[in-house]
Amino acid sequence: MVVGNLSLIAHTYHQTLSQSASIVSVFAWTYAIATPLLALSTNHFNKRSLFLILLAVFLAGTLLSAFAPSLPIFLFSRVMTASVAGLMESLMSVIAYQLATTDQQRSMLVAWIYTGFSIASVVGNPLGTFIANLWRWQDAFIMVAIITVLATVVATNLIPKDLVNEPASFKERLVLFSDRRIQLAIVFAICSAGMIFGYYTYIRSLIHQTLGFSLTALSLVLLLLGVLDVFANQLSGRLAAKNGIKRLRPFYVLDLVLLALFQFSMQNAWTGLLLLCALVFFFALFGSPIQIFVLDVASHDYPQATTLASTLASTLNAIFYNVGVAVSSFTATQTLKVAGLPALGWNSLVYCAVALLVLLTLVRMTDREAMRG
């Protein structure tokens, strides 16, 4: 909602486009900080009850976003929703892990969770942009509130009441951070998120202002990008089930090449559009492999509990993805101030290069661990 309507929100609160990027950063930093704290402090809660409480907080924050009279109140509403969004994602992964019976099923369930987010982008982002252009951007948040109510009804009826709780101490939960493979996976998640949001923070402006597509075409382009994201997430699940970390390498090399061509491609509407489509598709491939990798490491080497491993894996990915979003949104803003929208590709290229180096190191470490095993 925010990324698609960032320029409209900035206009409402009398901010420049670069100043309004703080809205994205506030959400991402809150998400990153609140998720681990809530995950550690709510381990003893019944998962179904906790999930429903989180949905209620998310609903309240979304309604406040729709009716916020000033930017500070709007930012507070984003803090409310961000504080619970990460734990909701983690709980979904935990529930999927508990219900899965095989490794293949586990990989595909994680992929479907990511696909759910992608479908939300396919429907929500362009629909939110369309509603904002037709009426007001606030009405797009009202739409999200209605969908949240429906989601709460569905969750109430579908989530099992007898999900297993497996308490563990703070020390047991934090020991995973000492593993070098997990540390590298964290850096990889940060840089991968930075790679996409190094330019995607300003996707509306890139499509409308730089490439010259009309506001009507903007919604269609966002829909197209969302559809590509859905298909990519399904492919991501298949990669995760078949040594996904190794199979990501050629895609990151392609990302590096595409980002090097970003500024030149943005000089033409159709080459720019093709480039954006390719980048969105390749980026979405990383989600399931890295989450399954973290989950497998946790399950194999830190088997305090199956649920604990799943919580750590999903939480790590959610947290540090949003650290990447926050950092890259900031650097994108600085790049925009100095060099303009088409130069955002160079900002993303730096994150991509680091992600590729980390990925290659991670693959070598995994191979060595396999040989020792």
C-alpha positions as CSV (number, residue, x, y, z in Angstrom):
1,M,0.0,0.0,0.0
2,V,2.7,2.5,1.0
3,V,5.2,1.7,-1.8
4,G,2.6,1.9,-4.5
5,N,1.2,5.2,-3.1
6,L,4.2,6.8,-1.6
7,S,4.1,9.9,-3.8
8,L,0.4,10.5,-2.9
9,I,1.0,10.0,0.8
10,A,3.9,12.5,0.6
11,H,1.7,15.0,-1.1
12,T,-1.0,14.7,1.5
13,Y,1.4,15.3,4.4
14,H,3.3,18.0,2.5
15,Q,6.5,16.0,2.2
16,T,8.9,15.6,-0.7
17,L,9.3,12.2,-2.2
18,S,12.7,11.6,-0.7
19,Q,11.4,12.7,2.8
20,S,8.5,10.4,2.6
21,A,10.8,7.3,2.3
22,S,11.1,7.5,6.1
23,I,7.6,5.9,6.1
24,V,9.1,2.7,4.5
25,S,12.1,2.8,6.8
26,V,10.0,3.2,10.0
27,F,7.9,0.2,9.1
28,A,11.0,-1.9,8.2
29,W,13.0,-1.0,11.3
30,T,10.0,-1.6,13.6
31,Y,9.4,-4.9,11.9
32,A,13.0,-5.9,12.4
33,I,13.3,-4.9,16.1
34,A,9.8,-6.0,17.3
35,T,9.8,-9.4,15.7
36,P,12.5,-11.1,17.7
37,L,11.4,-9.4,20.9
38,L,7.8,-10.6,20.5
39,A,9.0,-14.1,19.3
40,L,11.1,-14.5,22.5
41,S,8.5,-13.2,24.9
42,T,5.4,-15.0,23.5
43,N,6.9,-18.5,23.2
44,H,4.5,-19.9,25.9
45,F,1.4,-18.5,24.3
46,N,-1.1,-20.7,22.5
47,K,-0.3,-20.1,18.8
48,R,-3.9,-19.8,17.6
49,S,-4.8,-17.3,20.3
50,L,-1.6,-15.3,19.7
51,F,-2.2,-15.2,15.9
52,L,-5.7,-13.8,16.4
53,I,-4.5,-11.1,18.8
54,L,-1.9,-10.1,16.3
55,L,-4.5,-9.8,13.6
56,A,-6.6,-7.5,15.9
57,V,-3.6,-5.2,16.4
58,F,-2.9,-5.2,12.7
59,L,-6.5,-4.3,12.0
60,A,-6.4,-1.4,14.5
61,G,-3.1,-0.1,13.0
62,T,-4.5,-0.3,9.4
63,L,-7.7,1.7,10.4
64,L,-5.5,4.3,12.1
65,S,-3.5,4.6,8.8
66,A,-6.7,5.2,6.9
67,F,-7.8,8.1,9.2
68,A,-4.5,9.6,10.4
69,P,-4.8,13.4,10.3
70,S,-1.0,14.0,10.4
71,L,2.2,12.3,9.4
72,P,3.3,11.5,13.1
73,I,0.0,9.7,13.6
74,F,0.4,7.9,10.3
75,L,3.9,6.9,11.3
76,F,2.6,5.6,14.6
77,S,0.0,3.5,12.8
78,R,2.7,2.0,10.7
79,V,4.7,1.2,13.8
80,M,1.6,-0.6,15.2
81,T,1.2,-2.8,12.1
82,A,4.9,-3.4,11.7
83,S,5.2,-4.6,15.3
84,V,3.0,-7.6,14.7
85,A,3.5,-8.3,11.0
86,G,6.8,-10.1,11.4
87,L,5.5,-12.5,14.2
88,M,2.4,-13.3,12.1
89,E,4.7,-14.4,9.3
90,S,6.8,-16.4,11.7
91,L,3.7,-18.1,13.2
92,M,2.5,-19.1,9.7
93,S,5.8,-20.8,9.0
94,V,5.7,-22.5,12.4
95,I,2.2,-23.8,11.8
96,A,3.2,-25.0,8.3
97,Y,6.2,-26.8,9.8
98,Q,4.1,-28.6,12.4
99,L,1.5,-29.7,9.8
100,A,4.1,-30.9,7.2
101,T,5.1,-34.6,7.2
102,T,7.9,-34.7,4.6
103,D,10.8,-32.4,3.5
104,Q,9.2,-31.9,0.1
105,Q,5.9,-30.9,1.7
106,R,7.7,-28.5,4.1
107,S,9.5,-26.8,1.2
108,M,6.3,-26.3,-0.8
109,L,4.3,-25.1,2.2
110,V,6.9,-22.4,2.8
111,A,6.8,-21.6,-0.9
112,W,3.0,-21.3,-0.7
113,I,3.3,-18.9,2.3
114,Y,5.5,-16.7,0.1
115,T,3.1,-17.1,-2.7
116,G,0.4,-15.8,-0.5
117,F,2.3,-12.6,0.0
118,S,2.9,-12.5,-3.7
119,I,-0.8,-12.9,-4.5
120,A,-1.4,-10.1,-2.0
121,S,1.0,-8.0,-4.1
122,V,-0.7,-9.0,-7.3
123,V,-4.2,-8.1,-6.0
124,G,-3.4,-5.5,-3.3
125,N,-0.7,-3.3,-4.7
126,P,-2.2,-2.5,-8.1
127,L,-5.7,-2.5,-6.7
128,G,-4.6,-0.2,-3.9
129,T,-3.0,2.1,-6.5
130,F,-6.1,2.0,-8.6
131,I,-8.3,2.8,-5.6
132,A,-6.0,5.7,-4.7
133,N,-6.1,7.1,-8.2
134,L,-9.9,6.7,-8.4
135,W,-10.7,8.0,-4.9
136,R,-8.1,8.5,-2.2
137,W,-5.1,6.6,-1.0
138,Q,-6.8,6.3,2.4
139,D,-9.5,4.2,0.8
140,A,-6.9,1.6,-0.1
141,F,-6.1,1.1,3.6
142,I,-9.8,0.7,4.3
143,M,-9.8,-2.1,1.8
144,V,-6.9,-3.7,3.7
145,A,-8.9,-3.4,6.9
146,I,-11.9,-5.3,5.4
147,I,-9.6,-8.0,4.1
148,T,-8.0,-8.3,7.6
149,V,-11.5,-8.9,9.1
150,L,-12.1,-11.6,6.5
151,A,-8.7,-13.1,7.3
152,T,-9.5,-13.2,11.0
153,V,-12.7,-15.1,10.3
154,V,-10.8,-17.6,8.2
155,A,-8.0,-18.0,10.8
156,T,-10.5,-18.6,13.6
157,N,-12.0,-21.5,11.7
158,L,-8.9,-23.1,10.1
159,I,-6.0,-22.8,12.6
160,P,-6.0,-25.9,14.9
161,K,-6.5,-25.2,18.6
162,D,-4.1,-27.9,19.8
163,L,-0.8,-26.8,18.2
164,V,2.2,-27.9,20.2
165,N,4.1,-25.4,22.4
166,E,7.7,-26.3,23.2
167,P,9.2,-23.7,25.6
168,A,12.9,-22.9,25.5
169,S,15.1,-20.5,27.4
170,F,16.4,-17.3,26.0
171,K,19.9,-18.8,25.9
172,E,18.7,-21.8,23.9
173,R,16.9,-19.6,21.4
174,L,19.8,-17.2,20.9
175,V,22.6,-19.9,20.4
176,L,21.7,-20.2,16.8
177,F,23.3,-16.8,16.1
178,S,26.7,-18.2,17.0
179,D,26.7,-20.5,13.9
180,R,28.7,-18.9,11.1
181,R,26.4,-20.3,8.4
182,I,23.5,-18.6,10.1
183,Q,25.5,-15.3,10.3
184,L,26.2,-15.5,6.6
185,A,22.5,-16.3,5.8
186,I,21.6,-13.2,7.8
187,V,23.9,-11.0,5.7
188,F,22.6,-12.7,2.5
189,A,19.0,-11.9,3.5
190,I,19.9,-8.3,4.3
191,C,21.7,-7.8,1.0
192,S,19.1,-9.6,-1.1
193,A,16.3,-7.4,0.3
194,G,18.6,-4.4,-0.2
195,M,19.1,-5.4,-3.8
196,I,15.4,-5.2,-4.7
197,F,14.4,-2.2,-2.4
198,G,17.4,-0.3,-3.6
199,Y,15.1,0.8,-6.4
200,Y,11.7,-0.8,-5.6
201,T,11.0,1.9,-2.9
202,Y,10.4,4.3,-5.8
203,I,8.7,1.8,-8.2
204,R,5.7,4.0,-8.8
205,S,7.9,7.0,-9.7
206,L,10.2,4.8,-11.9
207,I,7.2,3.4,-13.9
208,H,5.2,6.7,-14.1
209,Q,7.9,9.4,-14.3
210,T,11.0,7.7,-15.7
211,L,9.4,5.2,-18.1
212,G,6.4,7.5,-18.9
213,F,3.6,5.0,-18.3
214,S,0.2,6.6,-17.5
215,L,-1.5,6.1,-14.1
216,T,-3.9,3.6,-15.6
217,A,-0.9,1.6,-17.1
218,L,0.9,1.9,-13.8
219,S,-1.7,-0.4,-12.1
220,L,-1.4,-2.9,-15.0
221,V,2.4,-2.9,-14.7
222,L,2.2,-3.5,-11.0
223,L,-0.2,-6.3,-11.6
224,L,2.2,-7.9,-14.1
225,L,5.1,-7.6,-11.6
226,G,2.9,-9.3,-9.0
227,V,2.0,-12.2,-11.3
228,L,5.6,-12.7,-12.1
229,D,6.3,-12.7,-8.3
230,V,3.7,-15.5,-7.8
231,F,5.2,-17.8,-10.4
232,A,8.7,-17.0,-9.1
233,N,7.7,-18.0,-5.6
234,Q,6.4,-21.4,-6.8
235,L,9.7,-21.9,-8.6
236,S,11.5,-20.8,-5.4
237,G,9.8,-23.7,-3.5
238,R,11.0,-26.2,-6.1
239,L,14.5,-24.8,-5.8
240,A,14.4,-25.1,-2.0
241,A,13.5,-28.8,-2.2
242,K,16.5,-29.5,-4.4
243,N,19.6,-27.9,-2.8
244,G,18.2,-24.4,-3.4
245,I,21.2,-22.5,-2.1
246,K,23.5,-23.8,-4.8
247,R,21.0,-23.3,-7.5
248,L,20.6,-19.6,-6.7
249,R,24.1,-18.8,-7.9
250,P,23.4,-18.2,-11.7
251,F,20.3,-16.1,-10.9
252,Y,22.4,-13.7,-8.8
253,V,25.0,-13.4,-11.6
254,L,22.1,-12.5,-13.9
255,D,20.8,-9.9,-11.4
256,L,24.3,-8.3,-11.3
257,V,24.3,-8.0,-15.1
258,L,20.8,-6.6,-15.2
259,L,21.5,-4.0,-12.5
260,A,24.6,-2.9,-14.3
261,L,22.3,-2.2,-17.3
262,F,19.6,-0.5,-15.2
263,Q,20.4,3.1,-15.8
264,F,20.7,2.6,-19.6
265,S,17.6,0.5,-19.8
266,M,15.5,3.2,-18.1
267,Q,16.0,5.5,-21.1
268,N,13.4,3.5,-23.0
269,A,9.9,2.5,-21.6
270,W,10.0,-1.0,-23.0
271,T,13.5,-2.0,-22.2
272,G,13.0,-0.5,-18.7
273,L,9.8,-2.6,-18.2
274,L,11.5,-5.8,-19.4
275,L,14.4,-5.2,-17.0
276,L,12.0,-4.6,-14.1
277,C,10.1,-7.8,-14.9
278,A,13.3,-9.8,-15.0
279,L,14.6,-8.4,-11.7
280,V,11.4,-9.0,-9.9
281,F,11.2,-12.6,-11.1
282,F,14.8,-13.4,-10.2
283,F,14.6,-11.7,-6.8
284,A,11.6,-13.7,-5.6
285,L,13.6,-17.0,-6.0
286,F,15.7,-16.4,-2.9
287,G,13.0,-16.6,-0.3
288,S,12.2,-20.3,0.1
289,P,15.8,-21.6,-0.3
290,I,17.3,-19.3,2.4
291,Q,14.5,-20.0,4.8
292,I,14.7,-23.8,4.3
293,F,18.4,-23.6,4.7
294,V,18.2,-21.8,8.0
295,L,15.5,-24.2,9.2
296,D,17.6,-27.2,8.2
297,V,20.6,-26.0,10.0
298,A,18.6,-25.2,13.1
299,S,16.8,-28.6,13.0
300,H,20.0,-30.6,12.5
301,D,22.5,-28.8,14.8
302,Y,20.2,-27.1,17.3
303,P,17.4,-29.7,17.9
304,Q,16.0,-28.2,21.1
305,A,12.6,-28.5,19.5
306,T,11.0,-28.8,16.1
307,T,8.8,-25.8,16.7
308,L,11.7,-23.7,18.0
309,A,13.8,-24.5,14.9
310,S,10.9,-23.3,12.7
311,T,10.3,-20.2,14.7
312,L,14.0,-19.2,14.6
313,A,14.2,-19.9,10.8
314,S,11.1,-17.9,9.9
315,T,11.9,-15.1,12.3
316,L,15.5,-14.7,11.2
317,N,14.4,-14.4,7.5
318,A,11.6,-11.9,8.4
319,I,13.7,-9.7,10.6
320,F,16.8,-9.3,8.5
321,Y,14.9,-9.0,5.2
322,N,13.4,-5.8,6.7
323,V,16.7,-4.6,7.9
324,G,17.8,-4.8,4.3
325,V,14.6,-2.9,3.3
326,A,15.3,-0.1,5.8
327,V,19.0,0.2,4.9
328,S,18.5,0.2,1.2
329,S,15.5,2.6,1.4
330,F,17.9,5.0,3.1
331,T,20.7,4.6,0.6
332,A,18.1,4.8,-2.3
333,T,17.0,8.2,-0.9
334,Q,20.6,9.5,-0.9
335,T,21.1,8.2,-4.4
336,L,17.9,9.9,-5.6
337,K,19.0,13.2,-4.1
338,V,22.4,13.0,-5.8
339,A,21.8,11.3,-9.2
340,G,18.0,10.9,-9.8
341,L,15.7,7.9,-10.3
342,P,17.5,6.0,-13.1
343,A,20.7,5.8,-11.0
344,L,19.0,3.7,-8.4
345,G,20.2,0.6,-10.2
346,W,23.8,1.3,-9.0
347,N,22.5,1.4,-5.4
348,S,21.0,-2.1,-5.8
349,L,24.0,-3.4,-7.7
350,V,26.2,-2.9,-4.6
351,Y,23.8,-5.0,-2.5
352,C,23.7,-7.7,-5.2
353,A,27.4,-7.9,-5.4
354,V,27.8,-8.5,-1.7
355,A,24.9,-11.0,-1.7
356,L,26.6,-13.0,-4.5
357,L,29.9,-13.1,-2.6
358,V,28.2,-14.2,0.6
359,L,26.2,-16.8,-1.3
360,L,29.4,-18.3,-2.9
361,T,31.0,-18.5,0.6
362,L,27.9,-20.1,2.1
363,V,27.9,-22.8,-0.7
364,R,31.6,-23.6,0.0
365,M,30.9,-23.9,3.7
366,T,27.9,-26.1,3.1
367,D,30.0,-28.4,0.8
368,R,32.7,-28.7,3.5
369,E,30.1,-29.5,6.1
370,A,28.7,-32.2,3.8
371,M,32.1,-33.7,3.2
372,R,32.8,-33.9,7.0
373,G,29.4,-35.5,7.5
